[in-house]
Amino acid sequence: MFVDEAHIQVQGGRGGNGVVSFRREKFVPRGGPDGGDGGRGGHVILVADPALSTLVDFRYKRTYRAPSGGHGQGNNKHGKDGEDLTLKVPVGTVVYDDDTGAMLADLSTPGQTFVAARGGRGGLGNAHFATSTRQTPRVAEKGEPGQERKLRLELKLLADVGLVGFPNVGKSTLIARVSAAKPKIADYPFTTLVPNLGVVRVDEERSFVMADIPGLIEGAHHGAGLGDRFLRHIERTRLVVHILDVSGTTGRDPLHDFEVVNSEMAAYSPHLASLPQVVALNKIDLPGAPETAEAVRRNLAHRGHPVFAISAVTGQGLQELIYHLADRLEQIGPPTQVAAAAEEPVLFTATPEASWRVERDADGAYLVRGASVERMVAMTDLNSEDAVRWLHRRLDRMGVLTALREAGATNGVTVRIGNAEFDFVDSPLDWPRDAEQR
C-alpha cells in the first residue's frame, strides 16, 4: 500500500530524577552531599532510509515515546541516559509541525537524521546545590519532561523524470514499456491512483528513475481529482515529460490539455513551472493521429519544447525519447546540484521559549505561561519543603513574583504554572543556611 502522508505524535523520554544523598562512611565525618544526577531522556529521531518507499507503517501506529532516563543514586552515581527511539522514513520525507504548519526538516538524503522530539534533561542531585553557606542541601531536581509535538509527514518521491498529463493519455503504458514497473492499466480515467516508480535502463552505463504521476485535471492545485496529493511528487524531479493524447478519441484538444496542466503546475508551485519539459505526443499509431501530431508539434516547437511522436503500445519513437531524456539529464546535472539550486536545505531545531507572561484566568486565578518557568516547576519536587523554598527564590529572582504583584495577586490567591497550582505567598521564604539552623 502506498501512503504518502501520515500524522503522528512523538514524545521524548523524561529525564531521570536527581537524588538527595549524603556521604556516610566510617571515619568520614560531615561527608557532605553526594546525590547523583538523573540521566537524559531518549530522543525520538527520524532517519531517511532508502529501503522504504511508503509511510504505511505510520498509519497503524501513531504515537511514539522514547524511554526515560535513569534516576541518580548516592555516591555521585548518575543515572543512565534513555535510549533514543529511531523511526525510519522514506528518503524524500518532509516533516511539518502539525499544529503550526511550519516545515521542520526535509529528509532528502539517505541517512539524514532529524531529532523530532528531544529527551528531557536529567535532574541535578543535591551535590550541585552545596555552597559555602549551604553545606547540607536537601534539594534535588526532578527530571525534565521530554519534548512532545504532533508531526505531519509528507512524502515527495525522488525521481529524475516525472510523467504528467491528463488521465488516460498513456503514462502508465509508457512507464510499463520502458521499465520493469507494473502499474495498473485500463481504458478508463484515473486508473492510476498512486505514483509509480520505474528504473529506465538506457545503456550499460546510463539509467534514470521515472515517476508515473496520476492524471491531472483542471483545478488539480485545489484538490480536484486528488491533484494536490500528486503535484508535490513532481517537485523533486529534474525533468518533466508532458504526455498528450493526439488520437482524437477523447474529443479534447491536445494544446488545451497542455495549457491546463501547465497552469495547474504553476498555480501549485512556481518551481514546477520552471522545470524543463519534453513533450511526448502519444498514440501516434492510431488513424488520424499523425496529422494531429504534426499540427501540435509545430505549435509547441515555436515555444522551445522538444517534441516526440510516440506510441507507448507499439514502442514507436520510444528509443529516441529515452536517449534524449538521458542526454538532457546529463546537461541538467546531478540531483544534488538541482536540489541546491531549487531550495536551500532546511533543518530547523526548535529552541525553548525564554520569555514568560502573567495572565488572568476566568475563575480569577493567575496563570504564568512560558516554557522556561513551566520547565522549572516541572523539575521541582513539590513534596519537599526545601525544594519549594528553592523554587520560590528562583521565581523571585526571575521577576515572576513582582509581575504577579503588579497584576494584582495577593496572599492566598491561586497561581497556576504548567500543571502545578499554588497559593500565592507575598513574603520572602528564607533558605536555611544549614541543617543546624532548623
C-alpha positions as a Markdown table, in Angstrom:
| # | Residue | x | y | z |
|---|---|---|---|---|
| 1 | Met | 0.0 | 0.0 | 0.0 |
| 2 | Phe | 1.4 | 3.4 | -1.0 |
| 3 | Val | 0.8 | 6.0 | 1.7 |
| 4 | Asp | 2.4 | 9.5 | 1.2 |
| 5 | Glu | 1.1 | 11.3 | 4.2 |
| 6 | Ala | 0.8 | 10.5 | 7.9 |
| 7 | His | 0.1 | 12.3 | 11.2 |
| 8 | Ile | 2.0 | 11.1 | 14.3 |
| 9 | Gln | 2.6 | 12.2 | 17.8 |
| 10 | Val | 6.2 | 11.9 | 19.3 |
| 11 | Gln | 7.4 | 12.5 | 22.8 |
| 12 | Gly | 11.0 | 12.4 | 24.1 |
| 13 | Gly | 11.7 | 10.5 | 27.2 |
| 14 | Arg | 11.6 | 12.2 | 30.6 |
| 15 | Gly | 14.9 | 12.9 | 32.3 |
| 16 | Gly | 15.7 | 10.8 | 35.4 |
| 17 | Asn | 15.4 | 12.4 | 38.8 |
| 18 | Gly | 18.4 | 13.7 | 40.8 |
| 19 | Val | 18.7 | 12.3 | 44.3 |
| 20 | Val | 19.2 | 13.7 | 47.8 |
| 21 | Ser | 22.0 | 11.8 | 49.4 |
| 22 | Phe | 24.9 | 12.4 | 51.9 |
| 23 | Arg | 28.1 | 10.6 | 52.2 |
| 24 | Arg | 28.1 | 8.4 | 55.3 |
| 25 | Glu | 31.2 | 6.3 | 55.9 |
| 26 | Lys | 33.1 | 5.3 | 59.0 |
| 27 | Phe | 35.8 | 7.8 | 60.0 |
| 28 | Val | 34.4 | 10.4 | 57.4 |
| 29 | Pro | 32.5 | 13.0 | 59.5 |
| 30 | Arg | 30.4 | 15.5 | 57.6 |
| 31 | Gly | 30.9 | 13.7 | 54.3 |
| 32 | Gly | 28.7 | 16.2 | 52.6 |
| 33 | Pro | 26.1 | 15.8 | 49.8 |
| 34 | Asp | 26.8 | 13.1 | 47.1 |
| 35 | Gly | 23.5 | 12.8 | 45.3 |
| 36 | Gly | 23.9 | 11.9 | 41.6 |
| 37 | Asp | 22.2 | 13.4 | 38.6 |
| 38 | Gly | 19.4 | 11.8 | 36.6 |
| 39 | Gly | 20.1 | 10.6 | 33.1 |
| 40 | Arg | 18.9 | 12.3 | 29.9 |
| 41 | Gly | 15.6 | 11.0 | 28.4 |
| 42 | Gly | 15.8 | 9.4 | 25.0 |
| 43 | His | 15.3 | 11.4 | 21.8 |
| 44 | Val | 12.8 | 10.5 | 19.1 |
| 45 | Ile | 14.9 | 10.6 | 15.8 |
| 46 | Leu | 13.7 | 10.3 | 12.2 |
| 47 | Val | 16.2 | 8.8 | 9.8 |
| 48 | Ala | 15.8 | 8.7 | 6.0 |
| 49 | Asp | 16.0 | 5.0 | 4.8 |
| 50 | Pro | 16.4 | 4.4 | 1.1 |
| 51 | Ala | 14.9 | 0.9 | 1.5 |
| 52 | Leu | 11.5 | 2.4 | 2.3 |
| 53 | Ser | 9.1 | 3.8 | -0.2 |
| 54 | Thr | 5.9 | 4.5 | 1.7 |
| 55 | Leu | 4.7 | 5.9 | 5.1 |
| 56 | Val | 2.2 | 3.0 | 5.6 |
| 57 | Asp | 3.8 | 1.9 | 8.9 |
| 58 | Phe | 2.7 | 5.2 | 10.5 |
| 59 | Arg | -0.9 | 4.6 | 9.6 |
| 60 | Tyr | -1.3 | 1.8 | 12.1 |
| 61 | Lys | 0.8 | 3.3 | 14.9 |
| 62 | Arg | 0.7 | 7.0 | 15.5 |
| 63 | Thr | 2.1 | 7.6 | 19.0 |
| 64 | Tyr | 5.8 | 7.1 | 19.7 |
| 65 | Arg | 7.5 | 7.7 | 23.1 |
| 66 | Ala | 11.2 | 7.4 | 23.8 |
| 67 | Pro | 12.4 | 5.7 | 27.1 |
| 68 | Ser | 13.0 | 7.8 | 30.2 |
| 69 | Gly | 16.4 | 8.4 | 31.8 |
| 70 | Gly | 17.5 | 6.5 | 34.9 |
| 71 | His | 17.5 | 8.1 | 38.3 |
| 72 | Gly | 20.6 | 9.3 | 40.1 |
| 73 | Gln | 22.0 | 7.5 | 43.1 |
| 74 | Gly | 24.2 | 8.2 | 46.1 |
| 75 | Asn | 28.0 | 8.3 | 45.9 |
| 76 | Asn | 27.6 | 10.7 | 43.0 |
| 77 | Lys | 26.3 | 8.0 | 40.7 |
| 78 | His | 24.5 | 9.4 | 37.7 |
| 79 | Gly | 21.5 | 7.7 | 36.1 |
| 80 | Lys | 21.7 | 6.1 | 32.7 |
| 81 | Asp | 20.6 | 8.0 | 29.6 |
| 82 | Gly | 17.4 | 6.8 | 28.0 |
| 83 | Glu | 17.9 | 5.0 | 24.7 |
| 84 | Asp | 17.0 | 7.0 | 21.6 |
| 85 | Leu | 13.9 | 5.9 | 19.6 |
| 86 | Thr | 14.8 | 5.8 | 15.9 |
| 87 | Leu | 12.0 | 5.9 | 13.3 |
| 88 | Lys | 12.8 | 5.1 | 9.7 |
| 89 | Val | 11.1 | 7.1 | 7.0 |
| 90 | Pro | 11.5 | 7.0 | 3.2 |
| 91 | Val | 14.0 | 9.3 | 1.6 |
| 92 | Gly | 12.1 | 12.4 | 0.4 |
| 93 | Thr | 10.0 | 12.8 | 3.6 |
| 94 | Val | 9.2 | 16.3 | 4.6 |
| 95 | Val | 8.4 | 16.9 | 8.3 |
| 96 | Tyr | 5.9 | 19.6 | 9.4 |
| 97 | Asp | 4.7 | 20.7 | 12.8 |
| 98 | Asp | 1.1 | 19.6 | 12.7 |
| 99 | Asp | -0.1 | 22.5 | 14.9 |
| 100 | Thr | 1.6 | 25.4 | 13.2 |
| 101 | Gly | 2.2 | 24.0 | 9.7 |
| 102 | Ala | 5.9 | 25.0 | 9.9 |
| 103 | Met | 8.4 | 22.8 | 8.0 |
| 104 | Leu | 10.9 | 21.3 | 10.4 |
| 105 | Ala | 13.0 | 19.1 | 8.2 |
| 106 | Asp | 13.5 | 17.9 | 4.6 |
| 107 | Leu | 15.0 | 14.4 | 4.7 |
| 108 | Ser | 16.0 | 14.2 | 1.1 |
| 109 | Thr | 19.4 | 12.4 | 1.6 |
| 110 | Pro | 19.8 | 8.7 | 2.6 |
| 111 | Gly | 20.9 | 8.5 | 6.2 |
| 112 | Gln | 19.9 | 12.1 | 7.0 |
| 113 | Thr | 18.5 | 12.4 | 10.6 |
| 114 | Phe | 16.3 | 14.8 | 12.4 |
| 115 | Val | 15.6 | 15.0 | 16.2 |
| 116 | Ala | 11.8 | 15.2 | 16.2 |
| 117 | Ala | 11.4 | 15.3 | 20.0 |
| 118 | Arg | 14.2 | 15.9 | 22.4 |
| 119 | Gly | 14.5 | 13.9 | 25.6 |
| 120 | Gly | 14.3 | 15.8 | 28.9 |
| 121 | Arg | 17.4 | 16.8 | 30.8 |
| 122 | Gly | 18.2 | 14.8 | 33.9 |
| 123 | Gly | 17.6 | 16.4 | 37.2 |
| 124 | Leu | 20.5 | 17.6 | 39.3 |
| 125 | Gly | 21.4 | 15.8 | 42.5 |
| 126 | Asn | 21.9 | 17.7 | 45.8 |
| 127 | Ala | 25.7 | 17.7 | 45.2 |
| 128 | His | 25.1 | 20.6 | 42.8 |
| 129 | Phe | 23.3 | 22.8 | 45.4 |
| 130 | Ala | 26.1 | 22.8 | 48.0 |
| 131 | Thr | 27.8 | 26.2 | 48.7 |
| 132 | Ser | 30.0 | 27.5 | 51.4 |
| 133 | Thr | 26.9 | 28.8 | 53.3 |
| 134 | Arg | 24.6 | 25.9 | 52.5 |
| 135 | Gln | 26.6 | 22.7 | 53.1 |
| 136 | Thr | 23.7 | 20.3 | 53.6 |
| 137 | Pro | 21.3 | 21.0 | 50.8 |
| 138 | Arg | 18.2 | 18.7 | 50.8 |
| 139 | Val | 17.2 | 19.7 | 47.3 |
| 140 | Ala | 17.3 | 17.7 | 44.1 |
| 141 | Glu | 15.7 | 18.3 | 40.8 |
| 142 | Lys | 13.2 | 16.0 | 39.1 |
| 143 | Gly | 13.8 | 15.1 | 35.5 |
| 144 | Glu | 12.7 | 17.4 | 32.8 |
| 145 | Pro | 9.7 | 16.2 | 30.7 |
| 146 | Gly | 10.5 | 15.3 | 27.2 |
| 147 | Gln | 9.5 | 17.4 | 24.3 |
| 148 | Glu | 6.1 | 16.5 | 22.8 |
| 149 | Arg | 4.8 | 17.5 | 19.4 |
| 150 | Lys | 2.4 | 16.5 | 16.7 |
| 151 | Leu | 4.0 | 15.9 | 13.3 |
| 152 | Arg | 2.7 | 15.6 | 9.7 |
| 153 | Leu | 4.9 | 13.5 | 7.5 |
| 154 | Glu | 4.7 | 14.2 | 3.8 |
| 155 | Leu | 6.5 | 12.0 | 1.2 |
| 156 | Lys | 7.7 | 13.5 | -2.0 |
| 157 | Leu | 9.0 | 10.9 | -4.4 |
| 158 | Leu | 12.6 | 11.2 | -5.6 |
| 159 | Ala | 12.7 | 10.7 | -9.4 |
| 160 | Asp | 14.7 | 12.0 | -12.3 |
| 161 | Val | 11.8 | 12.2 | -14.8 |
| 162 | Gly | 8.2 | 12.8 | -14.0 |
| 163 | Leu | 5.4 | 11.9 | -16.4 |
| 164 | Val | 2.4 | 14.3 | -16.3 |
| 165 | Gly | -0.7 | 14.8 | -18.4 |
| 166 | Phe | -4.5 | 14.3 | -18.4 |
| 167 | Pro | -5.9 | 11.0 | -17.2 |
| 168 | Asn | -5.7 | 8.1 | -19.7 |
| 169 | Val | -3.1 | 9.6 | -22.0 |
| 170 | Gly | -0.8 | 6.6 | -21.7 |
| 171 | Lys | 1.5 | 7.5 | -18.8 |
| 172 | Ser | 1.2 | 4.1 | -17.2 |
| 173 | Thr | 1.6 | 2.3 | -20.5 |
| 174 | Leu | 4.8 | 4.2 | -21.2 |
| 175 | Ile | 6.5 | 3.5 | -17.9 |
| 176 | Ala | 5.5 | -0.2 | -18.1 |
| 177 | Arg | 7.0 | -0.3 | -21.6 |
| 178 | Val | 10.4 | 1.3 | -20.8 |
| 179 | Ser | 10.9 | -0.1 | -17.3 |
| 180 | Ala | 10.0 | -3.0 | -15.0 |
| 181 | Ala | 7.2 | -1.1 | -13.3 |
| 182 | Lys | 3.9 | -2.9 | -13.2 |
| 183 | Pro | 1.2 | -0.2 | -12.9 |
| 184 | Lys | -2.5 | -0.9 | -13.4 |
| 185 | Ile | -3.5 | -0.1 | -17.0 |
| 186 | Ala | -7.1 | 0.1 | -18.1 |
| 187 | Asp | -9.3 | 2.0 | -20.6 |
| 188 | Tyr | -10.9 | 4.5 | -18.2 |
| 189 | Pro | -9.8 | 7.7 | -16.5 |
| 190 | Phe | -7.9 | 7.7 | -13.1 |
| 191 | Thr | -6.8 | 4.1 | -13.5 |
| 192 | Thr | -3.6 | 5.2 | -11.6 |
| 193 | Leu | -4.4 | 6.3 | -8.1 |
| 194 | Val | -0.8 | 6.3 | -6.7 |
| 195 | Pro | 2.5 | 7.3 | -8.2 |
| 196 | Asn | 4.6 | 4.5 | -9.7 |
| 197 | Leu | 8.4 | 4.5 | -10.0 |
| 198 | Gly | 10.4 | 2.6 | -12.6 |
| 199 | Val | 14.1 | 2.5 | -13.5 |
| 200 | Val | 14.8 | 3.1 | -17.2 |
| 201 | Arg | 17.9 | 1.4 | -18.4 |
| 202 | Val | 19.4 | 3.4 | -21.4 |
| 203 | Asp | 22.6 | 1.5 | -21.9 |
| 204 | Glu | 25.2 | -0.2 | -19.8 |
| 205 | Glu | 26.4 | 3.0 | -18.2 |
| 206 | Arg | 23.3 | 5.1 | -18.0 |
| 207 | Ser | 19.9 | 4.8 | -16.3 |
| 208 | Phe | 17.4 | 7.1 | -14.6 |
| 209 | Val | 14.3 | 6.9 | -12.4 |
| 210 | Met | 10.9 | 7.7 | -14.0 |
| 211 | Ala | 7.8 | 8.5 | -12.0 |
| 212 | Asp | 4.3 | 8.0 | -13.3 |
| 213 | Ile | 2.2 | 10.7 | -11.7 |
| 214 | Pro | -1.6 | 10.1 | -11.6 |
| 215 | Gly | -3.6 | 12.2 | -14.1 |
| 216 | Leu | -4.1 | 15.9 | -13.5 |
| 217 | Ile | -7.2 | 17.8 | -14.4 |
| 218 | Glu | -8.4 | 21.4 | -14.2 |
| 219 | Gly | -8.5 | 22.5 | -10.6 |
| 220 | Ala | -5.9 | 20.0 | -9.5 |
| 221 | His | -4.0 | 22.5 | -7.4 |
| 222 | His | -7.2 | 23.0 | -5.4 |
| 223 | Gly | -7.6 | 19.2 | -4.9 |
| 224 | Ala | -9.7 | 18.3 | -8.0 |
| 225 | Gly | -9.0 | 14.7 | -8.9 |
| 226 | Leu | -6.7 | 14.5 | -5.8 |
| 227 | Gly | -4.3 | 16.7 | -7.8 |
| 228 | Asp | -2.9 | 18.4 | -4.7 |
| 229 | Arg | -1.9 | 15.0 | -3.4 |
| 230 | Phe | 0.0 | 14.2 | -6.6 |
| 231 | Leu | 1.5 | 17.5 | -7.7 |
| 232 | Arg | 4.0 | 17.5 | -4.8 |
| 233 | His | 5.6 | 14.3 | -6.2 |
| 234 | Ile | 6.7 | 16.3 | -9.3 |
| 235 | Glu | 8.6 | 18.9 | -7.3 |
| 236 | Arg | 11.7 | 16.6 | -6.8 |
| 237 | Thr | 12.0 | 15.7 | -10.5 |
| 238 | Arg | 14.7 | 17.2 | -12.7 |
| 239 | Leu | 12.8 | 16.9 | -15.9 |
| 240 | Val | 9.1 | 16.7 | -16.9 |
| 241 | Val | 7.7 | 14.6 | -19.7 |
| 242 | His | 4.3 | 16.1 | -20.7 |
| 243 | Ile | 2.3 | 13.4 | -22.5 |
| 244 | Leu | -0.5 | 14.5 | -24.8 |
| 245 | Asp | -3.1 | 12.2 | -26.5 |
| 246 | Val | -3.2 | 13.0 | -30.2 |
| 247 | Ser | -5.5 | 10.1 | -31.2 |
| 248 | Gly | -8.6 | 12.3 | -31.2 |
| 249 | Thr | -10.7 | 9.6 | -29.4 |
| 250 | Thr | -11.2 | 11.8 | -26.3 |
| 251 | Gly | -12.6 | 14.8 | -28.1 |
| 252 | Arg | -10.2 | 17.1 | -26.2 |
| 253 | Asp | -7.8 | 19.5 | -27.8 |
| 254 | Pro | -4.2 | 18.4 | -27.1 |
| 255 | Leu | -3.0 | 22.0 | -27.0 |
| 256 | His | -5.7 | 23.0 | -24.5 |
| 257 | Asp | -4.7 | 20.0 | -22.3 |
| 258 | Phe | -1.1 | 21.2 | -22.4 |
| 259 | Glu | -2.1 | 24.7 | -21.2 |
| 260 | Val | -4.4 | 23.3 | -18.5 |
| 261 | Val | -1.8 | 21.0 | -16.9 |
| 262 | Asn | 0.9 | 23.7 | -17.1 |
| 263 | Ser | -1.4 | 26.2 | -15.5 |
| 264 | Glu | -2.1 | 23.8 | -12.6 |
| 265 | Met | 1.5 | 23.1 | -12.0 |
| 266 | Ala | 2.3 | 26.8 | -12.0 |
| 267 | Ala | -0.6 | 27.6 | -9.6 |
| 268 | Tyr | 0.7 | 24.8 | -7.2 |
| 269 | Ser | 4.3 | 25.9 | -7.2 |
| 270 | Pro | 6.4 | 28.3 | -9.3 |
| 271 | His | 9.2 | 25.8 | -9.1 |
| 272 | Leu | 7.1 | 23.3 | -11.1 |
| 273 | Ala | 6.6 | 25.8 | -13.8 |
| 274 | Ser | 10.4 | 26.3 | -14.1 |
| 275 | Leu | 11.2 | 22.7 | -14.7 |
| 276 | Pro | 12.4 | 21.8 | -18.2 |
| 277 | Gln | 9.8 | 19.9 | -20.2 |
| 278 | Val | 9.8 | 17.4 | -23.0 |
| 279 | Val | 6.5 | 16.8 | -24.9 |
| 280 | Ala | 5.5 | 13.3 | -26.0 |
| 281 | Leu | 2.7 | 13.0 | -28.5 |
| 282 | Asn | 1.3 | 9.6 | -27.7 |
| 283 | Lys | -1.0 | 7.1 | -29.6 |
| 284 | Ile | 0.6 | 8.1 | -32.9 |
| 285 | Asp | -0.2 | 4.6 | -34.2 |
| 286 | Leu | -4.0 | 5.3 | -34.4 |
| 287 | Pro | -5.7 | 6.6 | -37.6 |
| 288 | Gly | -5.6 | 10.4 | -38.0 |
| 289 | Ala | -3.1 | 10.8 | -35.2 |
| 290 | Pro | 0.0 | 11.7 | -37.4 |
| 291 | Glu | -1.9 | 14.7 | -38.9 |
| 292 | Thr | -2.9 | 16.0 | -35.4 |
| 293 | Ala | 0.6 | 15.4 | -34.1 |
| 294 | Glu | 2.2 | 17.4 | -36.8 |
| 295 | Ala | 0.0 | 20.4 | -36.1 |
| 296 | Val | 0.7 | 20.2 | -32.4 |
| 297 | Arg | 4.4 | 19.7 | -32.9 |
| 298 | Arg | 4.7 | 22.9 | -35.0 |
| 299 | Asn | 2.9 | 24.9 | -32.3 |
| 300 | Leu | 5.0 | 23.6 | -29.4 |
| 301 | Ala | 8.2 | 23.8 | -31.4 |
| 302 | His | 7.8 | 27.6 | -31.5 |
| 303 | Arg | 7.7 | 27.6 | -27.7 |
| 304 | Gly | 11.1 | 25.9 | -27.5 |
| 305 | His | 9.9 | 22.5 | -26.2 |
| 306 | Pro | 11.4 | 19.3 | -27.7 |
| 307 | Val | 8.5 | 17.2 | -29.2 |
| 308 | Phe | 8.5 | 13.5 | -29.9 |
| 309 | Ala | 5.8 | 11.5 | -31.6 |
| 310 | Ile | 5.5 | 8.1 | -29.8 |
| 311 | Ser | 3.3 | 5.1 | -29.3 |
| 312 | Ala | 3.6 | 3.6 | -25.9 |
| 313 | Val | 1.8 | 0.5 | -27.1 |
| 314 | Thr | 3.9 | -0.4 | -30.2 |
| 315 | Gly | 7.1 | 1.2 | -28.9 |
| 316 | Gln | 7.3 | 3.6 | -31.9 |
| 317 | Gly | 9.6 | 6.6 | -31.1 |
| 318 | Leu | 10.4 | 5.5 | -27.6 |
| 319 | Gln | 14.1 | 4.9 | -28.2 |
| 320 | Glu | 14.6 | 8.4 | -29.5 |
| 321 | Leu | 12.7 | 9.8 | -26.5 |
| 322 | Ile | 14.6 | 7.8 | -23.9 |
| 323 | Tyr | 18.0 | 8.7 | -25.3 |
| 324 | His | 17.0 | 12.4 | -25.4 |
| 325 | Leu | 15.9 | 12.2 | -21.8 |
| 326 | Ala | 19.2 | 10.7 | -20.8 |
| 327 | Asp | 21.2 | 13.4 | -22.6 |
| 328 | Arg | 19.1 | 16.2 | -21.1 |
| 329 | Leu | 19.6 | 14.8 | -17.6 |
| 330 | Glu | 23.3 | 14.9 | -18.1 |
| 331 | Gln | 23.1 | 18.5 | -19.2 |
| 332 | Ile | 20.9 | 19.4 | -16.2 |
| 333 | Gly | 23.4 | 17.9 | -13.7 |
| 334 | Pro | 23.2 | 15.5 | -10.8 |
| 335 | Pro | 20.3 | 15.6 | -8.3 |
| 336 | Thr | 22.3 | 17.2 | -5.6 |
| 337 | Gln | 23.0 | 20.3 | -7.7 |
| 338 | Val | 19.4 | 20.5 | -8.7 |
| 339 | Ala | 18.3 | 20.4 | -5.1 |
| 340 | Ala | 20.7 | 23.1 | -4.1 |
| 341 | Ala | 19.5 | 25.3 | -6.9 |
| 342 | Ala | 15.8 | 24.7 | -6.2 |
| 343 | Glu | 15.8 | 25.3 | -2.4 |
| 344 | Glu | 18.1 | 25.7 | 0.5 |
| 345 | Pro | 18.4 | 22.7 | 2.7 |
| 346 | Val | 16.1 | 23.1 | 5.6 |
| 347 | Leu | 16.6 | 21.7 | 9.1 |
| 348 | Phe | 15.1 | 23.6 | 12.0 |
| 349 | Thr | 15.8 | 22.9 | 15.6 |
| 350 | Ala | 13.2 | 24.3 | 18.0 |
| 351 | Thr | 14.6 | 26.3 | 20.9 |
| 352 | Pro | 12.8 | 26.6 | 24.2 |
| 353 | Glu | 10.8 | 29.8 | 24.7 |
| 354 | Ala | 12.8 | 32.1 | 27.0 |
| 355 | Ser | 10.1 | 34.6 | 27.8 |
| 356 | Trp | 7.1 | 34.3 | 30.1 |
| 357 | Arg | 3.9 | 36.2 | 30.8 |
| 358 | Val | 1.2 | 36.5 | 33.5 |
| 359 | Glu | -2.4 | 36.1 | 32.6 |
| 360 | Arg | -5.7 | 36.1 | 34.4 |
| 361 | Asp | -7.9 | 33.0 | 34.2 |
| 362 | Ala | -11.7 | 33.1 | 34.0 |
| 363 | Asp | -12.0 | 31.8 | 37.6 |
| 364 | Gly | -9.8 | 34.6 | 39.0 |
| 365 | Ala | -6.6 | 32.5 | 39.2 |
| 366 | Tyr | -3.3 | 33.9 | 37.8 |
| 367 | Leu | -1.6 | 31.9 | 35.1 |
| 368 | Val | 2.2 | 32.1 | 34.5 |
| 369 | Arg | 2.9 | 30.9 | 30.9 |
| 370 | Gly | 6.4 | 30.3 | 29.4 |
| 371 | Ala | 8.5 | 27.3 | 28.6 |
| 372 | Ser | 11.3 | 28.3 | 30.9 |
| 373 | Val | 9.1 | 28.8 | 34.0 |
| 374 | Glu | 6.9 | 25.8 | 33.4 |
| 375 | Arg | 10.0 | 23.6 | 32.9 |
| 376 | Met | 11.4 | 24.9 | 36.2 |
| 377 | Val | 8.3 | 24.0 | 38.1 |
| 378 | Ala | 8.0 | 20.6 | 36.4 |
| 379 | Met | 11.5 | 19.7 | 37.6 |
| 380 | Thr | 10.8 | 20.7 | 41.2 |
| 381 | Asp | 9.8 | 18.1 | 43.9 |
| 382 | Leu | 6.8 | 19.9 | 45.3 |
| 383 | Asn | 6.6 | 17.4 | 48.2 |
| 384 | Ser | 9.9 | 18.8 | 49.5 |
| 385 | Glu | 9.7 | 21.9 | 51.6 |
| 386 | Asp | 13.3 | 22.8 | 50.8 |
| 387 | Ala | 12.7 | 22.4 | 47.1 |
| 388 | Val | 9.6 | 24.6 | 47.2 |
| 389 | Arg | 11.7 | 27.3 | 49.0 |
| 390 | Trp | 14.3 | 27.0 | 46.4 |
| 391 | Leu | 11.7 | 27.4 | 43.6 |
| 392 | His | 10.3 | 30.4 | 45.4 |
| 393 | Arg | 13.7 | 32.1 | 45.5 |
| 394 | Arg | 14.3 | 31.4 | 41.8 |
| 395 | Leu | 10.9 | 32.8 | 40.7 |
| 396 | Asp | 11.6 | 35.9 | 42.8 |
| 397 | Arg | 15.0 | 36.4 | 41.1 |
| 398 | Met | 13.4 | 36.0 | 37.7 |
| 399 | Gly | 10.8 | 38.7 | 38.5 |
| 400 | Val | 7.8 | 36.4 | 38.4 |
| 401 | Leu | 6.7 | 37.3 | 41.9 |
| 402 | Thr | 7.0 | 41.0 | 41.1 |
| 403 | Ala | 4.9 | 40.6 | 38.0 |
| 404 | Leu | 2.2 | 38.8 | 39.9 |
| 405 | Arg | 2.1 | 41.6 | 42.5 |
| 406 | Glu | 1.8 | 44.2 | 39.7 |
| 407 | Ala | -1.0 | 42.1 | 38.2 |
| 408 | Gly | -2.9 | 42.3 | 41.5 |
| 409 | Ala | -2.1 | 39.0 | 43.1 |
| 410 | Thr | -2.5 | 39.0 | 46.9 |
| 411 | Asn | -1.8 | 36.4 | 49.6 |
| 412 | Gly | -3.9 | 33.2 | 49.2 |
| 413 | Val | -4.9 | 33.7 | 45.5 |
| 414 | Thr | -4.4 | 30.7 | 43.2 |
| 415 | Val | -1.4 | 30.8 | 40.8 |
| 416 | Arg | -1.0 | 28.1 | 38.1 |
| 417 | Ile | 2.2 | 27.3 | 36.4 |
| 418 | Gly | 2.1 | 24.4 | 34.0 |
| 419 | Asn | 0.2 | 21.6 | 35.7 |
| 420 | Ala | 1.0 | 22.8 | 39.2 |
| 421 | Glu | -1.2 | 25.0 | 41.3 |
| 422 | Phe | 0.0 | 27.2 | 44.3 |
| 423 | Asp | -1.3 | 29.6 | 46.8 |
| 424 | Phe | 0.4 | 33.0 | 46.3 |
| 425 | Val | 2.6 | 33.9 | 49.3 |
| 426 | Asp | 3.7 | 37.6 | 49.2 |
| 427 | Ser | 6.5 | 37.2 | 51.7 |
| 428 | Pro | 10.2 | 36.1 | 51.5 |
| 429 | Leu | 10.9 | 32.4 | 52.2 |
| 430 | Asp | 14.3 | 32.3 | 53.9 |
| 431 | Trp | 16.6 | 29.5 | 52.9 |
| 432 | Pro | 18.0 | 27.6 | 55.9 |
| 433 | Arg | 21.8 | 28.2 | 55.8 |
| 434 | Asp | 22.5 | 24.8 | 57.3 |
| 435 | Ala | 20.8 | 21.9 | 58.9 |
| 436 | Glu | 21.8 | 23.1 | 62.4 |
| 437 | Gln | 19.8 | 26.3 | 61.9 |
| 438 | Arg | 16.5 | 24.5 | 61.7 |
